[in-house]
Amino acid sequence: MSEELKIYDGKRNELGIADRDEVHKRGYWHETFQCWFVDQKDGINYIYLQQRSNEKKDFPNLFDITAAGHLLSTETVTDGVREIHEEMGIDVNFDELISLGVLEDPIETNNFLDMEWANVYLYHLKDTDEFNLQQEEVSGMVKTTINDFSDLCFDKKNEMKVEGFEINEIGQKTTINRNISLDNIVPHRKAYLQQVVEQISRHF
């Protein structure tokens, strides 16, 4: 199904509406919703990353923002919480989110240019929250310490340890406990990742 997105120039002046494929082909700026999950256990602060399904057209099997998606032309940023419910199976009210601001998040590959104005939010995971992943979109969920994630993003280490789970094609859940590098993460620019780390660190 076609997705219609509002498009902008580099100064956030609205230019009109275009199909998602056209937006990525021509490199138009557009809006997205992003939400990073965090929690604290035994005095240690953690951040969560989703593992993208191997069925995804773009960046299959790579780790990424906990929950994120494009804002359709008919949506406002408050509608972005649908991404959390759809991908994570967790119901979150918009007023439970902490705004980290609007960050530039351009991703360029040989196939497309994804120029995002990302409305970035933080959500503190509750003990009662349970992940029920949308398997055609998300195949797993891992967490790492915010300190390790920061060190990776600021080139202080080459790998970080993650732990969590993934679900295979027949619905079996298996444990993830391994080291990953930036090569295992969707290629957001380091400037974006570093801004996210700095913003999140202010809330702990």
C-alpha positions in Angstrom: 0.0 0.0 0.0 1.3 3.4 -0.9 2.3 5.8 1.8 1.8 9.5 1.2 4.3 11.8 3.1 4.6 15.5 3.6 7.8 16.8 2.0 10.0 19.7 3.0 13.1 21.6 1.9 16.2 21.8 4.1 14.7 24.7 6.0 11.5 22.8 6.9 9.4 24.7 4.4 6.6 22.4 3.3 6.7 21.6 -0.4 3.7 19.3 -0.8 3.0 15.6 -0.6 4.7 12.7 -2.3 4.7 8.9 -2.3 7.2 7.3 0.1 9.2 5.6 -2.8 9.4 9.0 -4.6 10.5 10.7 -1.3 13.4 8.3 -0.9 14.3 8.3 -4.6 14.5 12.1 -4.8 15.8 12.7 -1.2 13.0 14.9 0.0 13.0 15.9 3.7 10.1 14.3 5.6 9.0 13.7 9.2 9.4 10.5 11.2 8.5 9.4 14.8 11.2 7.7 16.8 11.1 6.4 20.3 14.0 5.0 22.3 13.1 2.7 25.3 15.2 2.8 28.4 15.0 1.4 31.9 17.0 0.9 35.1 17.9 -2.3 36.8 20.0 -2.6 39.9 21.3 1.0 39.4 22.4 0.3 35.8 20.8 2.3 32.9 19.8 0.3 29.8 18.7 1.2 26.3 16.7 -1.1 23.9 17.2 -1.8 20.2 14.9 -3.7 18.0 16.2 -6.2 15.5 14.6 -5.7 12.1 12.9 -8.6 10.4 14.8 -10.4 7.7 11.7 -9.7 5.6 12.3 -6.0 5.6 13.3 -4.4 2.3 15.8 -2.1 3.9 18.4 -3.1 6.4 17.0 -6.6 7.2 18.4 -8.2 10.5 20.1 -5.0 11.6 19.5 -3.5 15.0 17.8 -0.1 15.2 15.8 2.4 17.2 13.4 0.7 19.6 10.3 1.8 17.6 10.1 4.2 14.7 8.2 5.0 11.5 7.2 7.6 9.0 4.5 10.1 9.8 1.9 10.0 7.0 0.6 13.2 5.4 -2.6 13.0 7.5 -0.8 12.4 10.8 0.6 14.7 13.5 3.5 13.7 15.8 1.1 12.5 18.5 -0.1 9.8 16.1 3.4 8.4 16.1 2.6 6.3 19.2 0.9 3.9 16.9 4.3 2.7 15.9 5.0 1.6 19.5 1.8 -0.4 19.6 2.2 -1.8 16.1 5.8 -2.9 16.4 6.2 -3.6 20.2 2.7 -4.6 21.2 2.8 -2.1 24.0 0.2 0.6 24.6 1.8 3.9 25.5 0.1 7.3 25.9 1.8 10.2 24.2 2.0 12.1 27.5 4.2 9.3 28.9 6.9 10.2 26.4 9.8 12.6 27.0 10.7 14.7 24.0 14.4 14.7 22.9 13.7 17.3 20.2 13.7 17.2 16.4 16.9 15.8 15.0 18.3 15.5 11.5 18.6 11.8 10.7 19.7 11.4 7.0 20.6 7.9 5.8 22.2 7.4 2.4 22.7 4.1 0.6 23.2 3.2 -3.0 19.5 2.7 -3.3 17.9 5.7 -1.6 18.4 8.9 0.3 16.3 9.0 3.5 16.3 12.6 4.7 14.4 12.5 8.0 13.3 15.2 10.4 13.1 12.9 13.3 10.7 13.7 16.2 12.7 11.8 18.9 11.2 10.6 22.2 12.2 8.6 25.2 10.1 6.1 27.0 10.9 4.6 30.4 9.8 0.9 30.2 7.5 -0.2 33.0 7.8 -3.5 34.8 4.3 -4.4 33.5 5.2 -3.8 29.8 5.6 -6.9 27.8 7.0 -7.1 24.2 4.6 -8.7 21.6 6.6 -8.1 18.4 5.1 -7.5 15.0 7.1 -10.2 13.4 6.9 -9.0 9.8 8.6 -5.8 11.0 10.6 -6.8 14.1 12.3 -10.2 14.8 13.9 -9.4 18.1 14.6 -7.1 21.0 17.9 -6.5 22.9 19.2 -4.2 25.5 22.6 -2.8 26.3 23.9 -0.4 28.9 23.7 3.2 28.0 27.4 3.6 28.9 28.3 0.9 26.4 26.0 2.4 23.7 27.6 5.8 24.3 31.1 4.4 24.1 30.2 2.7 20.8 28.7 5.8 19.3 31.6 8.0 20.3 34.2 5.5 19.1 35.5 4.6 22.5 35.0 0.9 21.8 34.4 -1.2 18.7 31.8 -3.5 20.1 29.2 -3.7 22.8 27.4 -6.6 24.5 23.7 -7.0 23.9 21.2 -9.4 25.5 17.6 -10.2 24.7 15.7 -12.4 22.4 14.7 -13.1 18.8 11.8 -15.0 17.3 12.3 -17.3 14.3 10.0 -18.0 11.3 8.0 -20.5 13.3 7.5 -18.4 16.3 10.2 -19.9 18.6 11.9 -17.5 20.9 15.7 -17.8 21.4 18.2 -15.9 23.5 20.5 -13.3 22.1 23.7 -12.7 24.1 26.6 -11.5 22.0 28.7 -8.5 21.0 27.7 -6.3 18.1 29.4 -3.4 16.3 28.1 -0.4 14.4 28.2 -2.6 11.3 25.3 -4.5 12.9 23.2 -1.3 13.4 21.2 0.6 10.8 23.7 3.2 9.4 22.4 6.3 11.1 25.1 9.0 11.0 27.2 9.2 14.1 26.3 12.8 14.7 22.6 11.7 15.1 23.5 8.8 17.4 25.7 11.0 19.5 23.0 13.6 19.9 20.6 10.9 21.0 23.1 9.6 23.6 23.7 13.1 25.0 20.0 13.8 25.2 19.2 10.6 26.9 22.1 11.0 29.4 20.5 14.2 30.6 17.5 12.3 31.8 19.5 9.9 34.2 
